[in-house]
Structure formats: C-alpha cells, structure tokens
Amino acid sequence: KGDRNNQGSVATHPSNLGVPAGTRNSRAWDCREGGGTRDRGVLQTMDVWAELGYMDRAVDRPSRMNSREKASFLKQSVWMTIATVGGGAAMMLVHSVVAKAGDQKTVDAVYSQFKALLGSFYVIGAAQAGMATLFAQQSAAAVTPEQQRNVSAAGRQVIAALLGIWGLLGVALWYYTPNLVALWKLDNPGALWATWALALVSLLTAVARGVIHGKQQFGPLGLAGILDGFGRLTAVAIIILVFRGLAAGAMTGALIGASCASAVLFWSARSFLLTPGGSFDWMPWLRRLVPLAVGAHSVAHRERWHRGLELMRKWRAENQKP
C-alpha cells in the first residue's frame, strides 16, 4: 500500500529501499552508506525520490565534471603525455650521442665507461622512485595545516639527511678514487664526481617531484620532465660533439639536465617545503619507503633478473654431472 501522505509507494519509499526515513537533502547516507554513487540504478531511484519530494535532485545527485573541468583535465593529460614521451625519447637519444664520443679506437671504450657509470644508478633509481611516490602520497593526503607542516618537516629532514650521507660518501669517493678509476677503466676521474653529483641531485629532486605530484601541479611537473630529457640531450651533445668530451663529459651533461629539472621543481615546491613547524618520525616513514623502493626496483629491472635466472639455469644444466 502506498504512503498517501507523501504520495509515494511502499516500493519507492526511502525506508523500504535501505534509506533511513528523514534523509531528505542529506549527503550523509549518500557518502557513508554507499548510496547515490555506485550504479545507475541507484541514481534512477534517487530521481524517483526527488520527484516524490523526498530529496533535492540538484543537491543529492552526484556532481559531474563541467565543460571547464573536462577541458582542464584533457589539457593536463595531453601536457603530461607530451612531457613524458618527449623527455623519455630525449633520454634515449643521449645514448646515440655518447656512442659517437671519441675516435674510432676509443668509441667503444667510452660508451662502456658511460654504461658502467649508469649501472651505479640501479639502487639510486629505486630509492628515487620510492621517495617520489611516498612524498606524492603524503602531500596529497595533507589536507589540514598540521598535516602539511608534517610533510614539510619530513621533506626538510630527508633533504638534510641526504646531504649528510652524500658528504660522507664524497669523502669515501675521494679516498677510493684511484681504485674505482682502475676498476671501471676510466679516462678521467671527473666522471666519478659527476656521477656522485648526479646521484645526489636525483635523490633530492625526488622529494620536490613527489610534493609537486601530490599537489597536482602538472605544469612544472611536465616542464621538469622535458628539461630533464632535452636538457641532458642538449648538454651532452654540446660537450661531446663540440668540445670532444668523453665519459666524464657525458655524465656532466646529464648532471646539467637533471639540475635544470631540479631547479624548476624546487622553485615550485618552495612555499610548501619551507612551511615552518611540523613533526617527523623516521621509522614509520622508512617502513613505508622500503616496500615502495623494492617494488620500483623489481618492476624496473625484472627483465634483468629474468635474464640472470636463465643464465644461472643454463650454467647449472651445462655443469650438471651426468
């Protein structure tokens, strides 16, 4: 039987559809109990309630993106796609430029040195990706002033810790430079210092990149990606093709491009990172960082691990006793 006082039916009354009576013009049930945003059937039911006077259709029906929001979303998507693809393509072209370094006798040796120096970035790349992801999560979740101050304090302390650790590594590098030069057969010990500086800039940039990503500032984020790629390519091309640089020149060019991208990101994140106050606890932060870094390393180098396992199986098969 229908509810004649409300001109509705038992089937469409809110109390018989899992909606508590008296929820007219209320978003509480919509958000907390799961109504209004799950499927089209629930939206149609809400329209029935609006027609019967139980709720306001304009208030309770989930909002949709307007034309301006759609245009902004499309613009940001296209910009980030161009920045990612363009920057990545420029970084790939760096290898073709380095492959032309030196004369016919030394070209292979120079490229081998460049690849050996880049090999030291496997661990650095994993930590960089983990930190960028973690700071993006934290800055996106920081909605209150206190939370923003805590993320800012975390960024400052991580930056200070990185500078201190890399200072100690610089002392160790200065002491072991002759050994490393002989191990990697380098022509110039400056390649080691350029690699050391590039690793530091990459890790520091991960903090600012994560903050900018979490705050959804896609303009400077895309610009940094373009500068990182094309800046490296331009600097490496000038140093190698014009000034006839070798492996040290290639790493210096990579450092210049990374520094340009880092400058853009830190300038955009300066107001957030310089927010005074806040508290930071290292252990919970590290417990979240380690899985992210390990996951990033596994995804980035899974093919290398598969190739190593295949070589190990082949070696065991060949050396297995009959």
C-alpha positions, -999 to 999 in steps of 0.1 A, spaced: 0 0 0 12 35 -8 21 62 16 -7 86 7 6 113 30 38 115 9 22 105 -24 47 76 -27 45 39 -27 59 13 -4 84 1 -30 99 36 -36 98 49 -1 133 55 13 127 34 43 120 4 21 150 9 -1 176 8 26 175 45 32 165 57 66 134 79 67 141 116 72 172 117 50 158 143 27 185 166 12 212 147 31 246 137 18 254 116 49 237 85 36 249 91 1 286 91 12 287 68 43 262 41 35 271 37 -2 240 53 -19 240 76 -49 274 69 -64 276 32 -71 254 24 -101 229 39 -125 200 21 -107 206 39 -75 208 72 -94 174 64 -110 160 56 -76 172 89 -63 155 106 -92 122 90 -81 127 102 -46 133 137 -59 101 136 -79 82 124 -48 97 152 -28 120 132 -5 152 149 -16 166 176 -38 178 162 -71 204 190 -76 218 185 -41 219 148 -37 227 136 -72 265 132 -76 281 162 -93 296 157 -127 325 174 -144 315 206 -162 330 217 -195 357 237 -179 368 208 -157 368 185 -187 389 209 -207 414 213 -179 416 175 -174 422 170 -211 448 198 -212 467 183 -182 466 148 -197 479 159 -231 507 180 -214 519 152 -192 518 127 -221 539 151 -243 563 157 -214 567 120 -205 571 108 -241 593 137 -252 615 136 -222 619 98 -224 627 99 -261 654 126 -255 670 105 -228 671 76 -252 689 97 -278 716 106 -253 729 70 -257 732 75 -295 752 107 -289 775 91 -264 781 63 -288 798 88 -311 822 101 -285 859 96 -291 877 84 -322 873 50 -339 897 33 -314 881 47 -282 844 49 -291 836 15 -277 856 21 -245 839 55 -239 804 40 -242 813 11 -220 825 36 -193 793 55 -196 772 24 -192 793 13 -162 787 46 -145 750 44 -152 750 9 -137 756 25 -103 721 41 -106 702 9 -101 699 13 -64 697 51 -67 668 48 -91 649 25 -68 653 49 -38 644 79 -60 611 63 -73 602 52 -38 607 86 -23 588 104 -51 559 80 -46 558 83 -9 560 121 -9 533 123 -35 510 102 -13 518 122 18 514 156 2 481 146 -15 467 134 18 478 165 37 446 185 38 450 202 72 476 228 81 491 204 107 495 176 81 511 200 56 536 211 82 544 175 90 551 167 53 571 198 50 592 188 81 597 153 65 609 169 33 634 191 51 648 164 73 651 139 44 670 166 24 693 173 53 699 135 58 707 131 21 732 159 21 749 145 52 751 109 38 764 121 4 790 142 21 803 111 38 802 92 5 821 120 -11 849 115 15 850 78 7 849 85 -30 879 109 -27 898 81 -8 890 53 -32 891 73 -65 923 55 -78 908 21 -72 875 30 -89 892 46 -118 912 14 -123 881 -8 -118 860 9 -144 890 18 -166 880 55 -167 900 81 -187 891 109 -163 884 107 -126 860 136 -131 835 111 -143 832 97 -108 825 131 -93 799 139 -120 782 106 -112 783 113 -75 767 148 -80 741 134 -104 730 108 -79 726 134 -52 706 157 -74 684 128 -85 676 119 -49 670 155 -38 647 160 -68 626 130 -58 614 150 -27 603 180 -47 589 159 -75 567 139 -50 554 171 -34 545 187 -68 529 155 -80 508 152 -48 497 188 -51 487 181 -88 508 210 -101 512 194 -135 526 224 -152 560 224 -135 560 186 -133 558 183 -171 583 211 -176 607 193 -154 603 161 -174 610 180 -206 641 198 -192 654 166 -177 653 149 -211 661 176 -236 684 194 -212 705 162 -209 705 157 -246 715 192 -255 742 194 -229 757 160 -237 756 168 -275 774 201 -270 800 187 -246 807 156 -268 803 168 -303 816 203 -299 842 201 -271 850 164 -278 842 152 -243 843 116 -232 825 97 -205 831 124 -179 816 150 -203 785 127 -209 779 124 -171 784 162 -167 758 168 -194 734 145 -176 741 164 -144 732 197 -161 699 185 -174 690 170 -141 699 202 -123 676 223 -146 647 200 -138 655 200 -101 656 238 -101 621 240 -116 606 215 -91 622 230 -60 611 265 -71 575 253 -74 576 235 -41 595 261 -21 564 275 -3 553 240 8 588 228 18 596 260 37 564 258 59 577 261 94 569 237 122 557 201 120 570 168 133 586 139 116 593 103 127 619 84 108 608 48 115 572 49 102 585 68 71 612 42 64 587 13 68 567 28 41 596 37 19 613 3 18 584 -16 1 579 12 -24 616 12 -33 618 -26 -35 587 -26 -57 601 1 -80 634 -18 -83 616 -51 -91 595 -36 -118 623 -16 -134 647 -45 -135 626 -76 -137 639 -84 -172 675 -82 -158 665 -106 -131 649 -130 -156 679 -129 -178 702 -137 -148 680 -166 -137 680 -180 -173 718 -178 -174 720 -195 -140 698 -224 -151 718 -227 -183 751 -228 -163 737 -254 -140 725 -275 -169 759 -274 -186 778 -282 -154 755 -308 -141 772 -342 -137 758 -370 -159 
